[in-house]
């Protein structure tokens, strides 16, 4: 099992945008893209820092 030390761990969400969900069918929808938010939030609880990337 992997040991996670919260004080030195970061959670990095790569490009989580509504445009990748079925909520925006005219953009770049990905099947199930609207179902990952809860898991991203759960995983972030193991980290002291949370980083998010986005397009300009």
C-alpha positions, 0 to 999 in steps of 0.5 A: 500500500502507498503511504500518502503524507498530506502535508507534502501532497498536491492534487492536480485536476487537469482541465476539468471544464463543463465543456467536456460534459454532456451539459455542453453538447456543442463543445467537446463532450466526453461520455461520463465527463459530468460524473468525475467531480465527486471523485476529484473532490474525494481525492483532493482530501488527501492533499494539502494543495489543490491545483487546477489547469485550464485553457485560456 
